[in-house]
Amino acid sequence: MNIKHYLRKKKIFIDKALKKYFLKNASEPTIINTVMKYSVFAGGKRLRPILCLAAGEVCYGSIKNILPTACAIEMIHTYSLIHDDLPSMDDDDYRRGKLTSHMKFGEAIAILAGDGLLTKAFEIMHPKVVKEISISAGTKGMVGGQAADILIEKLKIKNQKSKIVVNYIHKHKTAKMIEVSLRTGAILASASDKKIVALSNYGKKIGLAFQIVDDILDITGNKKKLGKTCSDLKNKKLTYPSIYGIKESYQKAEGLVESAKNDLKIFGRKACILNEIADYIVKRDF
């Protein structure tokens, strides 16, 4: 299996499903729909919805039943990026090689577009997983991690404590939504508790590895490929490379991926795609 071909094929499939949620609607202001659509289709790997579908597939679930929730997860991810790029947050002008939403449409409309995507996500997701996704996207998950990330920039932390804090930020800001993507795919496939736990553990580990690699690429990556101005150094962010250095950070990411793959042994050969996605996370260059 060529993993890049698989990811490309799944991205096309998910993009087609997403498009139907952004048709012109007389009951909503055109500008909101335009900005939401611009942000969702400004690029992106669709990793979270792909993982949601892959978890469903490995548990023999119905893709048709899982797809709306996978799309909802991508909407939540996009809303978080819109808000993350705002001047009051990371203050980024570009995302995925294009102007960020607030730079193109203005800050107020960008904020509302983010709000619109978040609420639309809960409109279309399966009721069975609303609580799971709410917890992972909210103050106990992504929002909590983002808050800690912002607050930490204003504090001076000693070395040992900084390791605990950066781990907390990454596990909540990034890994929680990756974990819940897999978890909800398994739940909607009516998987056994044992399989749900295995996919959740896999998600926690690859989610953390994904963010560690992101931190590394922010320093070493090709800015054109990344499609954004890398702001971690500018904003004096607390990251794995800033604490452990690049080499040790990469070793930690590789260790997490190997451990994540061990969690998938319960699925046998059917987990080959998830194994390859885990490898892709540490080997990617954008």
Contacts in CASP RR format, 6 or more apart in sequence:
PFRMAT RR
TARGET T0000
AUTHOR 0000-0000-0000
METHOD contacts of the structure
MODEL  1
MNIKHYLRKKKIFIDKALKKYFLKNASEPTIINTVMKYSVFAGGKRLRPI
LCLAAGEVCYGSIKNILPTACAIEMIHTYSLIHDDLPSMDDDDYRRGKLT
SHMKFGEAIAILAGDGLLTKAFEIMHPKVVKEISISAGTKGMVGGQAADI
LIEKLKIKNQKSKIVVNYIHKHKTAKMIEVSLRTGAILASASDKKIVALS
NYGKKIGLAFQIVDDILDITGNKKKLGKTCSDLKNKKLTYPSIYGIKESY
QKAEGLVESAKNDLKIFGRKACILNEIADYIVKRDF
1 272 0 8 1.000
1 273 0 8 1.000
1 276 0 8 1.000
3 273 0 8 1.000
3 276 0 8 1.000
3 277 0 8 1.000
3 279 0 8 1.000
3 280 0 8 1.000
4 280 0 8 1.000
6 273 0 8 1.000
6 276 0 8 1.000
7 45 0 8 1.000
7 46 0 8 1.000
7 47 0 8 1.000
7 50 0 8 1.000
7 277 0 8 1.000
7 280 0 8 1.000
10 46 0 8 1.000
10 50 0 8 1.000
10 53 0 8 1.000
11 44 0 8 1.000
11 45 0 8 1.000
11 46 0 8 1.000
11 50 0 8 1.000
14 46 0 8 1.000
14 49 0 8 1.000
14 50 0 8 1.000
14 53 0 8 1.000
14 67 0 8 1.000
14 70 0 8 1.000
14 71 0 8 1.000
14 74 0 8 1.000
15 41 0 8 1.000
15 46 0 8 1.000
17 67 0 8 1.000
17 68 0 8 1.000
17 70 0 8 1.000
17 71 0 8 1.000
18 40 0 8 1.000
18 41 0 8 1.000
18 71 0 8 1.000
18 74 0 8 1.000
18 75 0 8 1.000
19 41 0 8 1.000
21 71 0 8 1.000
21 75 0 8 1.000
21 120 0 8 1.000
21 124 0 8 1.000
22 33 0 8 1.000
22 36 0 8 1.000
22 37 0 8 1.000
22 40 0 8 1.000
24 30 0 8 1.000
24 33 0 8 1.000
25 33 0 8 1.000
31 105 0 8 1.000
31 109 0 8 1.000
32 109 0 8 1.000
32 112 0 8 1.000
32 113 0 8 1.000
32 116 0 8 1.000
34 105 0 8 1.000
35 101 0 8 1.000
35 105 0 8 1.000
35 109 0 8 1.000
35 110 0 8 1.000
35 112 0 8 1.000
35 113 0 8 1.000
36 78 0 8 1.000
36 113 0 8 1.000
36 114 0 8 1.000
36 116 0 8 1.000
36 117 0 8 1.000
36 120 0 8 1.000
38 101 0 8 1.000
38 104 0 8 1.000
38 105 0 8 1.000
39 78 0 8 1.000
39 81 0 8 1.000
39 82 0 8 1.000
39 101 0 8 1.000
39 113 0 8 1.000
39 114 0 8 1.000
39 117 0 8 1.000
40 74 0 8 1.000
40 75 0 8 1.000
40 78 0 8 1.000
40 117 0 8 1.000
42 95 0 8 1.000
42 96 0 8 1.000
42 97 0 8 1.000
42 98 0 8 1.000
43 96 0 8 1.000
43 98 0 8 1.000
44 96 0 8 1.000
46 74 0 8 1.000
47 178 0 8 1.000
47 210 0 8 1.000
47 277 0 8 1.000
48 70 0 8 1.000
48 73 0 8 1.000
48 74 0 8 1.000
48 77 0 8 1.000
48 177 0 8 1.000
48 178 0 8 1.000
48 181 0 8 1.000
49 70 0 8 1.000
49 71 0 8 1.000
49 73 0 8 1.000
49 74 0 8 1.000
49 181 0 8 1.000
50 70 0 8 1.000
50 277 0 8 1.000
51 178 0 8 1.000
51 181 0 8 1.000
51 182 0 8 1.000
51 203 0 8 1.000
51 274 0 8 1.000
51 277 0 8 1.000
52 66 0 8 1.000
52 69 0 8 1.000
52 70 0 8 1.000
52 73 0 8 1.000
52 181 0 8 1.000
52 182 0 8 1.000
52 184 0 8 1.000
52 185 0 8 1.000
53 63 0 8 1.000
53 66 0 8 1.000
53 67 0 8 1.000
53 70 0 8 1.000
53 185 0 8 1.000
54 182 0 8 1.000
54 273 0 8 1.000
54 274 0 8 1.000
54 277 0 8 1.000
55 181 0 8 1.000
55 182 0 8 1.000
55 183 0 8 1.000
55 184 0 8 1.000
55 185 0 8 1.000
55 186 0 8 1.000
55 189 0 8 1.000
55 199 0 8 1.000
55 274 0 8 1.000
56 63 0 8 1.000
56 66 0 8 1.000
56 185 0 8 1.000
56 186 0 8 1.000
56 188 0 8 1.000
56 189 0 8 1.000
56 191 0 8 1.000
57 63 0 8 1.000
57 273 0 8 1.000
58 199 0 8 1.000
58 267 0 8 1.000
58 270 0 8 1.000
58 271 0 8 1.000
58 273 0 8 1.000
58 274 0 8 1.000
59 185 0 8 1.000
59 186 0 8 1.000
59 189 0 8 1.000
59 190 0 8 1.000
59 191 0 8 1.000
59 195 0 8 1.000
59 199 0 8 1.000
60 189 0 8 1.000
61 188 0 8 1.000
61 189 0 8 1.000
61 190 0 8 1.000
62 188 0 8 1.000
62 189 0 8 1.000
65 126 0 8 1.000
65 188 0 8 1.000
66 126 0 8 1.000
66 184 0 8 1.000
66 185 0 8 1.000
66 188 0 8 1.000
66 189 0 8 1.000
68 124 0 8 1.000
68 125 0 8 1.000
68 126 0 8 1.000
69 124 0 8 1.000
69 125 0 8 1.000
69 126 0 8 1.000
69 129 0 8 1.000
69 133 0 8 1.000
69 184 0 8 1.000
69 185 0 8 1.000
69 188 0 8 1.000
70 181 0 8 1.000
70 185 0 8 1.000
71 124 0 8 1.000
72 120 0 8 1.000
72 121 0 8 1.000
72 122 0 8 1.000
72 124 0 8 1.000
72 125 0 8 1.000
72 133 0 8 1.000
73 121 0 8 1.000
73 125 0 8 1.000
73 133 0 8 1.000
73 177 0 8 1.000
73 180 0 8 1.000
73 181 0 8 1.000
73 184 0 8 1.000
75 117 0 8 1.000
75 118 0 8 1.000
75 120 0 8 1.000
75 121 0 8 1.000
75 124 0 8 1.000
76 117 0 8 1.000
76 118 0 8 1.000
76 121 0 8 1.000
76 133 0 8 1.000
76 137 0 8 1.000
76 142 0 8 1.000
76 177 0 8 1.000
77 177 0 8 1.000
78 114 0 8 1.000
78 117 0 8 1.000
79 113 0 8 1.000
79 114 0 8 1.000
79 115 0 8 1.000
79 116 0 8 1.000
79 117 0 8 1.000
79 118 0 8 1.000
79 121 0 8 1.000
80 137 0 8 1.000
80 142 0 8 1.000
80 146 0 8 1.000
80 177 0 8 1.000
81 95 0 8 1.000
82 100 0 8 1.000
82 101 0 8 1.000
82 102 0 8 1.000
82 110 0 8 1.000
82 111 0 8 1.000
82 113 0 8 1.000
82 114 0 8 1.000
82 117 0 8 1.000
83 89 0 8 1.000
83 111 0 8 1.000
83 114 0 8 1.000
84 90 0 8 1.000
84 92 0 8 1.000
84 146 0 8 1.000
85 91 0 8 1.000
85 92 0 8 1.000
85 95 0 8 1.000
85 100 0 8 1.000
85 101 0 8 1.000
85 102 0 8 1.000
86 102 0 8 1.000
86 107 0 8 1.000
86 110 0 8 1.000
86 111 0 8 1.000
87 102 0 8 1.000
87 107 0 8 1.000
89 146 0 8 1.000
89 150 0 8 1.000
90 231 0 8 1.000
90 235 0 8 1.000
91 231 0 8 1.000
91 235 0 8 1.000
92 100 0 8 1.000
92 228 0 8 1.000
92 229 0 8 1.000
92 231 0 8 1.000
93 99 0 8 1.000
93 100 0 8 1.000
93 103 0 8 1.000
93 229 0 8 1.000
94 100 0 8 1.000
94 103 0 8 1.000
94 227 0 8 1.000
94 228 0 8 1.000
94 229 0 8 1.000
95 101 0 8 1.000
95 227 0 8 1.000
95 228 0 8 1.000
96 227 0 8 1.000
96 228 0 8 1.000
97 227 0 8 1.000
97 228 0 8 1.000
98 104 0 8 1.000
100 110 0 8 1.000
101 109 0 8 1.000
101 110 0 8 1.000
101 113 0 8 1.000
101 114 0 8 1.000
102 110 0 8 1.000
102 111 0 8 1.000
105 113 0 8 1.000
118 137 0 8 1.000
121 133 0 8 1.000
122 130 0 8 1.000
122 133 0 8 1.000
122 134 0 8 1.000
125 133 0 8 1.000
126 184 0 8 1.000
126 188 0 8 1.000
128 187 0 8 1.000
128 188 0 8 1.000
129 184 0 8 1.000
129 185 0 8 1.000
129 187 0 8 1.000
129 188 0 8 1.000
132 180 0 8 1.000
132 183 0 8 1.000
132 184 0 8 1.000
132 187 0 8 1.000
133 180 0 8 1.000
133 184 0 8 1.000
135 141 0 8 1.000
135 180 0 8 1.000
136 142 0 8 1.000
136 176 0 8 1.000
136 177 0 8 1.000
136 179 0 8 1.000
136 180 0 8 1.000
137 143 0 8 1.000
137 176 0 8 1.000
137 177 0 8 1.000
137 180 0 8 1.000
138 144 0 8 1.000
139 147 0 8 1.000
140 172 0 8 1.000
141 172 0 8 1.000
141 173 0 8 1.000
141 176 0 8 1.000
141 177 0 8 1.000
142 172 0 8 1.000
142 173 0 8 1.000
142 174 0 8 1.000
142 176 0 8 1.000
142 177 0 8 1.000
144 172 0 8 1.000
144 173 0 8 1.000
145 168 0 8 1.000
145 169 0 8 1.000
145 172 0 8 1.000
145 173 0 8 1.000
146 173 0 8 1.000
148 165 0 8 1.000
148 168 0 8 1.000
148 169 0 8 1.000
148 172 0 8 1.000
148 173 0 8 1.000
149 169 0 8 1.000
149 173 0 8 1.000
149 237 0 8 1.000
149 238 0 8 1.000
152 165 0 8 1.000
152 169 0 8 1.000
152 238 0 8 1.000
153 235 0 8 1.000
153 236 0 8 1.000
153 237 0 8 1.000
153 238 0 8 1.000
157 165 0 8 1.000
157 238 0 8 1.000
159 243 0 8 1.000
162 238 0 8 1.000
162 243 0 8 1.000
163 243 0 8 1.000
165 238 0 8 1.000
166 238 0 8 1.000
166 239 0 8 1.000
166 240 0 8 1.000
166 243 0 8 1.000
167 208 0 8 1.000
169 238 0 8 1.000
170 207 0 8 1.000
170 208 0 8 1.000
170 211 0 8 1.000
170 212 0 8 1.000
170 240 0 8 1.000
171 204 0 8 1.000
171 208 0 8 1.000
173 211 0 8 1.000
174 207 0 8 1.000
174 208 0 8 1.000
174 210 0 8 1.000
174 211 0 8 1.000
174 214 0 8 1.000
175 203 0 8 1.000
175 204 0 8 1.000
175 207 0 8 1.000
175 208 0 8 1.000
175 210 0 8 1.000
175 211 0 8 1.000
178 203 0 8 1.000
178 206 0 8 1.000
178 207 0 8 1.000
178 210 0 8 1.000
179 200 0 8 1.000
179 203 0 8 1.000
179 204 0 8 1.000
179 207 0 8 1.000
181 203 0 8 1.000
182 199 0 8 1.000
182 200 0 8 1.000
182 202 0 8 1.000
182 203 0 8 1.000
183 196 0 8 1.000
183 199 0 8 1.000
183 200 0 8 1.000
183 203 0 8 1.000
185 191 0 8 1.000
185 199 0 8 1.000
186 195 0 8 1.000
186 196 0 8 1.000
186 199 0 8 1.000
186 200 0 8 1.000
187 196 0 8 1.000
191 199 0 8 1.000
194 266 0 8 1.000
195 266 0 8 1.000
195 267 0 8 1.000
198 263 0 8 1.000
198 264 0 8 1.000
198 266 0 8 1.000
198 267 0 8 1.000
199 263 0 8 1.000
199 264 0 8 1.000
201 260 0 8 1.000
201 263 0 8 1.000
202 260 0 8 1.000
202 261 0 8 1.000
202 263 0 8 1.000
202 264 0 8 1.000
202 274 0 8 1.000
202 278 0 8 1.000
203 260 0 8 1.000
205 256 0 8 1.000
205 257 0 8 1.000
205 259 0 8 1.000
205 260 0 8 1.000
205 263 0 8 1.000
206 256 0 8 1.000
206 257 0 8 1.000
206 260 0 8 1.000
206 277 0 8 1.000
206 278 0 8 1.000
206 281 0 8 1.000
207 281 0 8 1.000
208 253 0 8 1.000
208 256 0 8 1.000
209 252 0 8 1.000
209 253 0 8 1.000
209 254 0 8 1.000
209 255 0 8 1.000
209 256 0 8 1.000
209 257 0 8 1.000
209 260 0 8 1.000
209 278 0 8 1.000
209 281 0 8 1.000
209 282 0 8 1.000
210 281 0 8 1.000
211 240 0 8 1.000
212 240 0 8 1.000
212 249 0 8 1.000
212 250 0 8 1.000
212 252 0 8 1.000
212 253 0 8 1.000
212 256 0 8 1.000
213 250 0 8 1.000
213 253 0 8 1.000
213 281 0 8 1.000
213 282 0 8 1.000
213 284 0 8 1.000
215 232 0 8 1.000
215 239 0 8 1.000
215 240 0 8 1.000
215 241 0 8 1.000
215 242 0 8 1.000
215 249 0 8 1.000
216 240 0 8 1.000
216 241 0 8 1.000
216 246 0 8 1.000
216 249 0 8 1.000
216 250 0 8 1.000
216 253 0 8 1.000
217 226 0 8 1.000
217 230 0 8 1.000
217 284 0 8 1.000
217 285 0 8 1.000
217 286 0 8 1.000
218 226 0 8 1.000
218 230 0 8 1.000
218 231 0 8 1.000
218 232 0 8 1.000
218 233 0 8 1.000
218 239 0 8 1.000
218 241 0 8 1.000
219 230 0 8 1.000
219 232 0 8 1.000
219 233 0 8 1.000
219 241 0 8 1.000
219 246 0 8 1.000
220 246 0 8 1.000
221 230 0 8 1.000
221 285 0 8 1.000
221 286 0 8 1.000
222 285 0 8 1.000
222 286 0 8 1.000
223 229 0 8 1.000
223 230 0 8 1.000
225 285 0 8 1.000
225 286 0 8 1.000
226 286 0 8 1.000
227 286 0 8 1.000
231 237 0 8 1.000
232 239 0 8 1.000
232 242 0 8 1.000
240 249 0 8 1.000
240 252 0 8 1.000
241 249 0 8 1.000
244 252 0 8 1.000
250 282 0 8 1.000
253 281 0 8 1.000
253 282 0 8 1.000
254 282 0 8 1.000
257 278 0 8 1.000
257 279 0 8 1.000
257 281 0 8 1.000
257 282 0 8 1.000
260 278 0 8 1.000
261 275 0 8 1.000
261 278 0 8 1.000
264 271 0 8 1.000
264 274 0 8 1.000
264 275 0 8 1.000
265 271 0 8 1.000
267 274 0 8 1.000
END
